[in-house]
């Protein structure tokens, strides 16, 4: 409506230029041009005056920050799919809606997952680094840089949601046998399409797979879902790939098992104490035992713009008095 005051929208990190430009057109948008993560005090101040907060995964919004939020804050429109960094229950009690950006990260994250599934067993990063470090190459050898074949191997997917299913489609095209563990069995048509085997017991699946892909959300129920006990069930020749959340895996236990040769290796795009990286993981990476990526799963221009558009739609719906299409409700465990 003409003359209607634009809501004050505080955006905690720099977003793609097209997204920021559109937000400036529609809202009284306060941008973070320097892209420096907000301190806790800065977040608290922003939540005191904003009508809408647009945070990212780097912003830990706990019950204390929410309790101190100003009366005008009615929406936390998260820029990202995962909302484990936001206390959804506390927000709901204070009358603050929380939204996310689902369904736009699926294909990009699945691409990255498949990339790691190919990269780790075939030692691609290790081989590339060796050429760069030495600056010369003696030539091909029958026994040099031997990895593991992908085709014919068993892939166990932990979490057969949108991303897990997208990973399965890619993996099937590479000749992997698809297995999965999920809270609920997927539709028969999906199982038939993927020729997928369902395992009600995660333990039994882990013990029989060549590669494990972690694709479930981070919730209280999935914290250390892959515990030291479960990781020890993996075969010594098995690899594990995680593009979901770092705290789903007991990182210390994973490191110890790789160090001891009881797991062949890992490809990690996420870490338990992100952004801190365990120095032991860095040492394993230097030895070619693990491939480490800086949370790049959804890092494409297309994905980031799509995420921004989702945020804008959620804000506009909320400001118009409608239920935002991507409102997140507390998880019942």
DRENLUMKOL-336379 format. One record per residue (C-alpha): residue in one letter; z, x, y. Coordinates in Angstrom, 2 decimals, m for minus. Each point is the difference from the previous one (the first is absolute). Layout:
N
- residuo, c3, c1, c2
- A, Z, X, Y $
...
END
This chain:
333
- residuo, c3, c1, c2
- X, 0.00, 0.00, 0.00 $
- X, m0.94, 1.39, 3.43 $
- X, 2.94, 1.47, 1.88 $
- X, 2.17, 0.23, m3.09 $
- X, 2.08, 3.17, m0.02 $
- X, m1.18, 2.54, m2.51 $
- X, 2.60, 1.11, m2.55 $
- X, 1.36, 3.52, 0.29 $
- X, m1.20, 1.78, m3.14 $
- X, 1.45, 3.46, m0.66 $
- X, m2.09, 2.13, m2.36 $
- X, 1.95, 2.90, m1.48 $
- X, m2.91, 2.31, m0.92 $
- X, m3.53, 0.65, 1.21 $
- X, m2.53, m2.34, m1.59 $
- X, m3.82, 0.26, m0.09 $
- X, m1.52, m0.42, 3.47 $
- X, m1.79, m3.31, m0.78 $
- X, 3.32, m1.49, m1.16 $
- X, 1.94, 1.21, 3.03 $
- X, m2.71, m1.22, 2.36 $
- X, 0.05, m3.48, m1.54 $
- X, 3.79, m0.10, 0.17 $
- X, m0.10, 0.91, 3.68 $
- X, m2.44, m2.85, 0.58 $
- X, 2.12, m2.58, m1.78 $
- X, 3.59, 1.11, 0.60 $
- X, 2.22, 1.95, 2.35 $
- X, m0.31, 2.89, m2.43 $
- X, 2.07, 3.14, 0.38 $
- X, m1.83, 2.81, m1.81 $
- X, 1.24, 3.28, m1.42 $
- X, m2.73, 2.30, 1.31 $
- X, 1.70, 3.22, m1.18 $
- X, 0.47, m1.36, m3.55 $
- X, 3.48, 1.50, m0.17 $
- X, 2.27, m1.95, m2.38 $
- X, 2.67, m1.94, 1.86 $
- X, 3.59, 1.12, m0.31 $
- X, 2.59, m2.50, m1.12 $
- X, 1.17, m0.43, 3.60 $
- X, m3.58, m0.57, 1.17 $
- X, m0.53, m2.60, m2.72 $
- X, 3.23, m1.73, 1.00 $
- X, m1.09, m0.08, 3.65 $
- X, m3.42, m1.37, m0.94 $
- X, 1.56, m2.73, m2.13 $
- X, 2.26, m0.95, 2.90 $
- X, m2.89, m0.94, 2.29 $
- X, m3.03, m0.73, m2.19 $
- X, m1.27, m3.42, m1.00 $
- X, m1.85, 1.61, m2.91 $
- X, 0.53, 3.37, m1.66 $
- X, m2.89, 1.65, m1.87 $
- X, 1.57, 2.73, m2.17 $
- X, m1.37, 2.18, m2.78 $
- X, 1.44, 1.46, m3.19 $
- X, 1.51, 2.88, 2.00 $
- X, 2.36, m2.41, 1.80 $
- X, 3.21, m0.79, m1.90 $
- X, 1.08, m3.41, 1.29 $
- X, 3.35, m0.72, m1.62 $
- X, 2.53, m2.79, 0.46 $
- X, 1.78, 1.86, 2.80 $
- X, m3.14, 0.30, 2.12 $
- X, m0.88, m3.63, m0.66 $
- X, 3.50, m1.14, 0.96 $
- X, m0.41, 1.74, 3.36 $
- X, m3.42, m1.48, 0.72 $
- X, m0.49, m2.04, 3.15 $
- X, m0.31, m3.77, m0.02 $
- X, m3.70, 0.18, 0.82 $
- X, m0.93, 1.87, m3.18 $
- X, m1.33, m2.64, m2.36 $
- X, m2.60, 1.93, m2.00 $
- X, m0.22, 3.38, m1.72 $
- X, m3.72, 0.33, m0.74 $
- X, m0.12, 2.99, m2.32 $
- X, m3.10, 2.21, 0.06 $
- X, m0.20, 0.51, m3.76 $
- X, 0.36, m1.81, m3.28 $
- X, 3.36, 1.34, m1.21 $
- X, 3.09, m1.28, 1.81 $
- X, 2.70, 1.88, m1.89 $
- X, 0.92, 1.73, 3.28 $
- X, 0.97, m3.33, 1.59 $
- X, 3.13, m2.02, m0.86 $
- X, m1.78, m3.31, m0.60 $
- X, 3.23, m1.89, m0.75 $
- X, 1.71, 1.12, 3.21 $
- X, m3.08, m0.90, 2.01 $
- X, m0.13, m3.48, m1.51 $
- X, 3.67, m0.63, 0.79 $
- X, m0.64, 0.90, 3.63 $
- X, m3.03, m2.25, 0.20 $
- X, m2.54, 2.84, 0.10 $
- X, m3.16, m0.47, m2.04 $
- X, m1.50, 3.00, m1.78 $
- X, m3.68, 0.37, m0.85 $
- X, m2.10, 2.65, m1.71 $
- X, m3.68, 0.80, m0.58 $
- X, m0.84, m0.76, m3.65 $
- X, m3.38, 0.06, m1.73 $
- X, m1.61, 2.61, 2.26 $
- X, 1.28, 3.16, m1.72 $
- X, m1.00, m0.84, m3.56 $
- X, m3.38, 1.68, m0.32 $
- X, 0.87, 3.12, 2.00 $
- X, 3.26, 0.57, m1.88 $
- X, m1.74, m0.58, m3.32 $
- X, m2.66, 2.56, 0.99 $
- X, 2.68, 2.55, 0.79 $
- X, 1.82, m0.74, m3.26 $
- X, m3.19, 0.49, m1.98 $
- X, m0.63, 3.20, 1.92 $
- X, 3.36, 1.38, m1.14 $
- X, m0.57, m1.18, m3.57 $
- X, m3.16, 2.14, 0.02 $
- X, 1.37, 2.89, 2.03 $
- X, 3.21, 0.84, m1.83 $
- X, m1.22, 0.35, m3.62 $
- X, m3.23, 1.73, 1.08 $
- X, 1.89, 2.48, 2.24 $
- X, m2.34, m0.60, 2.93 $
- X, 2.39, 1.03, 2.79 $
- X, 1.10, 3.07, m1.94 $
- X, m3.59, 1.12, m0.52 $
- X, m1.01, m0.58, 3.62 $
- X, 3.06, 1.86, 1.29 $
- X, m0.69, 2.95, m2.27 $
- X, m3.45, 0.52, 1.51 $
- X, 1.31, m0.23, 3.55 $
- X, 2.98, 2.28, m0.65 $
- X, m2.01, 2.74, m1.74 $
- X, m3.14, m0.24, 2.06 $
- X, m2.05, 0.96, m3.02 $
- X, m0.77, m1.25, m3.50 $
- X, m0.83, 2.01, m3.09 $
- X, m2.14, m2.81, m1.40 $
- X, 0.16, m2.61, m2.69 $
- X, 2.12, 0.62, m3.09 $
- X, 0.38, m2.13, m3.17 $
- X, 3.80, 0.04, 0.24 $
- X, 0.60, m0.06, 3.76 $
- X, 1.71, m2.95, 1.77 $
- X, 0.04, m2.24, m3.05 $
- X, 1.32, m3.48, 0.72 $
- X, 0.15, m3.24, m1.93 $
- X, m2.80, m2.53, m0.62 $
- X, 0.51, m3.40, 1.63 $
- X, m2.25, m2.19, m2.14 $
- X, 1.70, m1.45, m3.05 $
- X, 3.52, 0.53, 1.31 $
- X, 2.61, m2.75, 0.29 $
- X, 1.02, m1.02, 3.52 $
- X, 3.32, m1.82, 0.38 $
- X, 0.27, m1.96, 3.24 $
- X, 3.50, m0.84, 1.23 $
- X, m0.50, m3.09, 2.16 $
- X, m3.16, m2.03, m0.59 $
- X, m0.29, m1.67, 3.38 $
- X, m3.01, 0.22, 2.29 $
- X, 0.03, 3.78, 0.22 $
- X, 0.82, 0.55, m3.67 $
- X, m2.86, m2.29, m0.99 $
- X, m2.39, 1.79, 2.37 $
- X, 1.05, 3.33, m1.53 $
- X, m0.61, m1.42, m3.48 $
- X, m3.56, m1.03, 0.91 $
- X, m0.79, 3.48, 1.25 $
- X, 1.66, 1.70, m2.95 $
- X, m1.86, m2.15, m2.52 $
- X, m3.29, 1.14, 1.55 $
- X, 1.08, 3.59, m0.72 $
- X, 0.62, m0.81, m3.64 $
- X, 3.77, m0.24, 0.03 $
- X, 1.81, m2.46, m2.24 $
- X, 2.05, m2.37, 2.17 $
- X, 3.63, m0.80, m0.75 $
- X, 2.53, m1.58, 2.35 $
- X, 3.59, m1.10, 0.51 $
- X, 0.75, m2.75, 2.50 $
- X, 2.68, m2.59, 0.69 $
- X, m2.45, m2.65, m1.11 $
- X, m3.07, 0.24, m2.16 $
- X, m3.27, m0.26, 1.94 $
- X, m2.51, m2.80, m0.59 $
- X, m1.85, 0.17, m3.34 $
- X, m3.33, 0.25, 1.84 $
- X, 1.18, 3.17, 1.76 $
- X, 1.26, 1.50, m3.25 $
- X, m3.32, m0.78, m1.66 $
- X, m2.02, 1.49, 2.86 $
- X, 2.01, 3.23, m0.05 $
- X, 0.58, 0.03, m3.77 $
- X, 3.61, 0.60, 1.04 $
- X, 3.01, 0.21, m2.29 $
- X, 3.25, m1.53, 1.28 $
- X, 3.32, 1.69, m0.77 $
- X, 3.12, m2.08, 0.49 $
- X, 2.06, 3.15, m0.55 $
- X, m0.52, 2.67, 2.66 $
- X, 1.69, 2.56, m2.25 $
- X, m2.43, m0.58, m2.84 $
- X, m3.00, 0.25, 2.30 $
- X, 1.15, 3.22, 1.65 $
- X, 0.42, 1.76, m3.33 $
- X, m3.61, m0.66, m1.02 $
- X, m2.03, 0.68, 3.16 $
- X, m2.02, 3.02, 1.12 $
- X, 0.16, m0.90, 3.71 $
- X, 2.44, m2.24, 1.87 $
- X, m0.92, m1.63, 3.32 $
- X, 2.84, m1.44, 2.10 $
- X, m1.20, m3.03, 1.99 $
- X, 3.03, m2.28, 0.32 $
- X, 1.82, m0.82, 3.27 $
- X, 3.26, 1.61, 1.06 $
- X, 2.84, m2.49, m0.46 $
- X, 3.64, 0.34, m1.05 $
- X, m1.18, m0.81, m3.54 $
- X, m2.58, 2.83, m0.05 $
- X, 2.18, 2.74, 1.49 $
- X, m0.24, 2.88, m2.52 $
- X, m1.81, m2.34, m2.37 $
- X, m1.43, 3.21, m1.41 $
- X, 3.40, 1.61, m0.57 $
- X, 0.67, 3.32, m1.65 $
- X, 0.48, m1.78, m3.31 $
- X, m3.32, m1.80, 0.26 $
- X, m1.92, 3.04, 1.25 $
- X, 1.28, 1.91, m3.02 $
- X, m1.88, m2.50, m2.19 $
- X, m3.35, 1.32, 1.24 $
- X, m2.00, 2.32, m2.21 $
- X, m0.11, 3.70, 1.03 $
- X, m3.76, m0.40, 0.62 $
- X, 0.45, m3.04, 2.28 $
- X, m0.60, m0.21, 3.73 $
- X, 1.54, m2.34, 2.55 $
- X, m1.56, m1.25, 3.26 $
- X, 1.92, m1.81, 2.74 $
- X, m1.64, m1.61, 3.04 $
- X, 2.59, m2.78, 0.36 $
- X, 3.44, 1.11, 1.25 $
- X, 1.89, 3.20, m0.67 $
- X, 3.33, m1.54, m0.97 $
- X, m1.50, m1.76, m3.02 $
- X, 0.13, 3.39, m1.76 $
- X, 3.10, 2.13, m0.43 $
- X, m1.58, 2.99, 1.73 $
- X, 2.59, 2.56, m1.10 $
- X, m0.43, m1.01, m3.64 $
- X, m3.79, 0.15, 0.32 $
- X, 0.16, 3.51, 1.45 $
- X, 2.28, 1.22, m2.80 $
- X, m2.23, m1.42, m2.73 $
- X, m3.13, 1.61, 1.50 $
- X, 1.83, 3.30, 0.44 $
- X, 1.03, m0.11, m3.67 $
- X, m3.52, m0.81, m1.17 $
- X, 1.02, m3.44, m1.27 $
- X, m2.51, m1.75, 2.30 $
- X, m3.41, 1.55, 0.68 $
- X, m0.15, m0.76, 3.71 $
- X, 0.01, m2.58, 2.78 $
- X, m2.00, m1.26, 2.97 $
- X, 2.24, m1.30, 2.79 $
- X, m1.03, m1.68, 3.24 $
- X, 3.56, m1.16, 0.70 $
- X, 3.43, 1.62, m0.26 $
- X, 3.54, m1.15, m0.58 $
- X, 1.36, 1.38, 3.30 $
- X, m3.17, m0.24, 2.05 $
- X, m0.92, 1.64, 2.34 $
- X, 2.15, 2.79, m1.47 $
- X, m1.67, 1.70, m2.96 $
- X, 2.14, 1.55, m2.71 $
- X, m0.61, 3.79, 0.12 $
- X, m0.14, 0.03, m3.80 $
- X, m3.02, m2.30, 0.15 $
- X, m1.71, 2.41, 2.37 $
- X, 0.61, 2.83, m2.46 $
- X, m1.47, m2.07, m2.83 $
- X, m3.01, m0.78, 2.19 $
- X, m0.53, 3.71, 0.63 $
- X, m0.07, 0.49, m3.76 $
- X, m2.54, m2.80, m0.47 $
- X, 2.43, m2.27, m1.83 $
- X, m0.06, m2.80, 2.58 $
- X, m2.32, m1.29, 2.70 $
- X, 1.77, m1.12, 3.18 $
- X, m1.56, m2.19, 2.70 $
- X, 1.60, m1.12, 3.32 $
- X, 0.10, m3.78, m0.61 $
- X, m3.77, m0.44, 0.39 $
- X, m0.48, m2.97, m2.34 $
- X, m1.19, m2.43, 2.67 $
- X, m1.20, 2.61, 2.50 $
- X, m3.47, m1.24, 0.86 $
- X, m1.23, m1.15, 3.39 $
- X, m1.03, m3.34, m1.49 $
- X, 3.39, m0.60, m1.56 $
- X, 1.96, 0.81, 3.15 $
- X, m2.15, m2.31, 2.13 $
- X, 0.35, m2.78, m2.57 $
- X, 3.77, 0.49, 0.07 $
- X, 0.03, m0.26, 3.78 $
- X, m2.02, m3.21, m0.10 $
- X, 2.52, m1.47, m2.45 $
- X, 2.84, 0.91, 2.36 $
- X, m1.78, m1.70, 2.90 $
- X, m0.64, m3.17, m2.02 $
- X, 3.65, m0.18, m1.00 $
- X, 1.20, 0.47, 3.58 $
- X, m2.39, m2.62, 1.38 $
- X, 0.95, m2.53, m2.68 $
- X, 3.68, 0.53, 0.70 $
- X, m0.45, m0.27, 3.77 $
- X, m1.96, m3.22, m0.45 $
- X, 2.88, m1.51, m1.95 $
- X, m1.62, 0.26, m3.42 $
- X, 1.27, 1.69, m3.13 $
- X, m1.53, 3.50, m0.12 $
- X, m2.36, 0.27, m2.99 $
- X, 1.65, 3.19, m1.25 $
- X, 3.68, m0.84, 0.41 $
- X, 2.22, 1.91, m2.43 $
- X, 2.95, m1.73, m1.64 $
- X, 2.99, 1.76, m1.58 $
- X, m0.61, 1.18, m3.56 $
- X, 2.11, m1.70, m2.61 $
- X, 1.04, 2.53, m2.60 $
END
